[in-house]
């Protein structure tokens, strides 16, 4: 579900040192995007994810059910052991984490997967969502044998639909009355990007972008 990868990922580089006295360890950046980078999500990131999930806009637009911090931590631990999904923090060039993005339900036989994205409320509407989606689909098609990457979101979630359209996703249809949230039924849009559509995009790929700090 979009709001606003495989273990074969190569080329990890040390993340930049946090600024302003932040004592957190540098993030291990595994993939670069346009103005963003992706780092593997870890259990220590549970508090960040918990705060982002609790945002009322995200809860409404995505239809999330609030979870306790311990439940979020347990979910991250469980997902980390799953072989059909990969979860990342979205980082700014200075190492600031601004979101969570994942490639889930990976089927390497059929070449299909689903993308989800959740951004920090203070960093929405600045192009970071589309940049993160671009980076992850480059990973899905450039390093993995994916043929189709899917995304789903409420038909009323215009911000997410705009991000996906900017990244080249095509709306394939609507699952009517597919989601119950706050006593209402919501229609859900189904969008996808196919490999040949990704290949036809004229934007630079992630591996053609300059590495931050170099």
C-alpha positions as CSV (number, residue, x, y, z in Angstrom):
1,X,0.0,0.0,0.0
2,X,1.4,3.4,-1.0
3,X,0.9,6.5,1.1
4,X,1.8,10.1,-0.3
5,X,14.6,-6.2,-2.0
6,X,16.1,-9.0,-2.6
7,X,19.2,-10.1,-0.6
8,X,21.3,-9.9,-3.8
9,X,21.7,-6.1,-3.5
10,X,25.3,-5.2,-4.1
11,X,27.6,-2.1,-3.8
12,X,26.7,-1.1,-0.2
13,X,28.7,1.9,1.0
14,X,29.0,3.4,4.4
15,X,26.3,6.1,5.1
16,X,27.3,9.6,6.0
17,X,27.9,10.6,9.6
18,X,24.7,12.1,11.2
19,X,24.9,15.8,11.9
20,X,24.0,17.9,14.9
21,X,25.4,15.5,17.5
22,X,23.1,12.7,16.5
23,X,24.5,9.6,18.2
24,X,23.0,7.1,15.9
25,X,25.3,4.9,13.9
26,X,25.8,5.7,10.3
27,X,23.3,4.0,8.0
28,X,24.5,1.4,5.6
29,X,23.3,2.8,2.3
30,X,22.7,0.0,-0.3
31,X,21.0,1.9,-3.1
32,X,21.1,5.5,-4.4
33,X,18.2,7.5,-5.8
34,X,17.7,11.0,-7.1
35,X,18.3,13.0,-4.0
36,X,17.6,10.1,-1.7
37,X,19.2,6.8,-0.7
38,X,17.9,3.5,0.6
39,X,19.3,1.7,3.7
40,X,18.1,-1.6,5.1
41,X,15.4,-1.2,7.7
42,X,16.4,-2.5,11.1
43,X,14.7,-3.3,14.4
44,X,16.2,-0.1,15.9
45,X,14.1,1.9,13.4
46,X,10.8,0.7,15.0
47,X,10.3,4.0,16.8
48,X,10.5,5.9,13.6
49,X,8.1,3.6,11.8
50,X,5.7,3.7,14.8
51,X,5.6,7.5,14.6
52,X,5.0,7.6,10.9
53,X,2.3,5.0,11.1
54,X,0.5,7.0,13.8
55,X,0.2,10.1,11.6
56,X,-3.5,10.7,11.2
57,X,-3.2,11.6,7.5
58,X,-1.3,8.3,6.8
59,X,-3.8,6.4,8.9
60,X,-6.7,7.8,7.0
61,X,-5.3,7.7,3.4
62,X,-3.8,4.2,3.8
63,X,-6.3,2.8,6.2
64,X,-3.7,1.7,8.7
65,X,-4.7,0.2,12.0
66,X,-2.6,1.7,14.8
67,X,-0.1,-0.6,16.4
68,X,1.9,-0.5,19.6
69,X,5.6,0.2,19.5
70,X,6.3,-3.4,20.6
71,X,4.0,-4.7,17.8
72,X,5.9,-2.6,15.2
73,X,9.2,-3.9,16.5
74,X,8.0,-7.5,16.3
75,X,6.7,-7.0,12.8
76,X,10.0,-5.6,11.6
77,X,11.8,-8.6,13.2
78,X,9.4,-11.0,11.5
79,X,9.6,-9.3,8.1
80,X,13.4,-9.3,8.3
81,X,13.3,-13.1,8.1
82,X,11.0,-13.2,5.1
83,X,12.6,-14.0,1.8
84,X,9.8,-12.5,-0.3
85,X,10.2,-8.9,0.9
86,X,12.9,-6.2,1.5
87,X,12.3,-3.1,3.6
88,X,14.4,0.1,3.5
89,X,14.6,3.5,5.1
90,X,14.5,6.4,2.8
91,X,17.3,8.8,3.6
92,X,18.2,12.3,2.6
93,X,21.8,13.0,1.5
94,X,22.6,14.1,5.0
95,X,21.4,10.8,6.4
96,X,18.1,12.0,7.8
97,X,15.5,9.2,7.6
98,X,12.3,10.4,6.0
99,X,10.3,7.3,5.2
100,X,9.9,3.6,4.8
101,X,9.7,1.9,1.4
102,X,9.5,-1.9,0.7
103,X,9.3,-4.4,-2.1
104,X,6.9,-7.1,-0.9
105,X,5.3,-10.3,-2.1
106,X,8.3,-11.0,-4.4
107,X,7.8,-13.9,-6.7
108,X,11.0,-14.5,-8.6
109,X,9.3,-17.2,-10.8
110,X,6.5,-15.0,-12.1
111,X,8.7,-11.9,-11.8
112,X,6.1,-9.9,-9.7
113,X,6.2,-7.8,-6.6
114,X,4.4,-5.0,-4.8
115,X,5.7,-1.7,-3.6
116,X,4.7,0.2,-0.5
117,X,5.8,3.7,0.7
118,X,5.2,5.7,3.8
119,X,6.8,9.2,4.2
120,X,7.4,11.4,7.2
121,X,4.6,14.1,7.3
122,X,7.2,16.9,7.2
123,X,8.8,15.6,4.0
124,X,5.7,15.1,1.8
125,X,5.1,17.1,-1.3
126,X,8.8,17.7,-2.0
127,X,9.4,15.0,-4.7
128,X,11.0,12.5,-2.3
129,X,8.3,10.0,-2.7
130,X,8.6,9.8,-6.5
131,X,12.4,9.6,-6.1
132,X,12.2,6.8,-3.7
133,X,9.8,4.9,-5.9
134,X,12.1,5.4,-8.9
135,X,15.0,4.1,-6.9
136,X,13.1,0.9,-5.8
137,X,11.8,0.1,-9.2
138,X,15.3,0.5,-10.6
139,X,16.3,-2.1,-8.1
140,X,13.4,-4.4,-8.9
141,X,14.1,-4.3,-12.7
142,X,17.8,-3.6,-12.8
143,X,19.1,-6.1,-10.2
144,X,16.1,-8.5,-9.8
145,X,14.2,-10.4,-12.5
146,X,11.0,-8.6,-11.9
147,X,8.6,-8.1,-14.8
148,X,5.7,-6.4,-13.0
149,X,5.7,-4.2,-9.9
150,X,2.3,-3.4,-8.5
151,X,1.0,-0.7,-6.1
152,X,-2.4,-0.3,-4.5
153,X,-3.9,2.7,-2.7
154,X,-7.3,4.2,-2.0
155,X,-8.9,5.9,-5.0
156,X,-9.2,9.0,-2.9
157,X,-5.4,9.1,-2.1
158,X,-4.6,11.7,-4.8
159,X,-1.1,12.3,-3.4
160,X,-0.1,8.7,-3.7
161,X,-1.7,8.4,-7.2
162,X,0.3,11.4,-8.3
163,X,3.6,9.9,-7.0
164,X,2.9,6.7,-8.8
165,X,1.9,8.3,-12.0
166,X,5.1,10.4,-12.0
167,X,7.1,7.2,-11.6
168,X,5.4,5.7,-14.6
169,X,2.8,3.5,-13.0
170,X,-0.3,2.8,-15.0
171,X,-3.7,2.4,-13.4
172,X,-5.1,-1.0,-14.3
173,X,-8.4,-0.9,-12.5
174,X,-10.3,-0.4,-9.3
175,X,-11.2,-3.0,-6.7
176,X,-14.6,-1.7,-5.6
177,X,-15.4,-1.5,-1.9
178,X,-12.3,-3.5,-1.1
179,X,-11.3,-1.7,2.1
180,X,-13.1,-1.0,5.3
181,X,-11.8,2.0,7.3
182,X,-13.5,4.1,9.9
183,X,-16.9,2.5,9.2
184,X,-16.7,3.3,5.5
185,X,-16.0,1.1,2.4
186,X,-13.3,2.4,0.1
187,X,-12.5,1.6,-3.5
188,X,-8.8,0.7,-4.1
189,X,-6.8,1.6,-7.2
190,X,-4.5,-1.1,-8.7
191,X,-1.5,0.3,-10.6
192,X,1.5,-1.4,-12.1
193,X,4.8,-0.7,-13.9
194,X,6.0,-3.4,-16.4
195,X,9.5,-4.0,-17.4
196,X,9.2,-2.7,-20.9
197,X,7.5,0.4,-19.6
198,X,10.4,1.0,-17.2
199,X,12.9,0.5,-20.0
200,X,11.0,3.1,-22.0
201,X,11.4,5.7,-19.3
202,X,13.9,8.5,-20.3
203,X,15.1,9.4,-16.8
204,X,18.6,8.4,-15.6
205,X,18.7,5.1,-13.7
206,X,19.9,4.8,-10.2
207,X,23.4,3.5,-11.2
208,X,23.9,6.5,-13.5
209,X,23.4,9.0,-10.7
210,X,26.3,10.5,-8.8
211,X,27.0,9.0,-5.4
212,X,26.3,11.4,-2.6
213,X,29.4,12.7,-1.0
214,X,31.7,11.9,-4.0
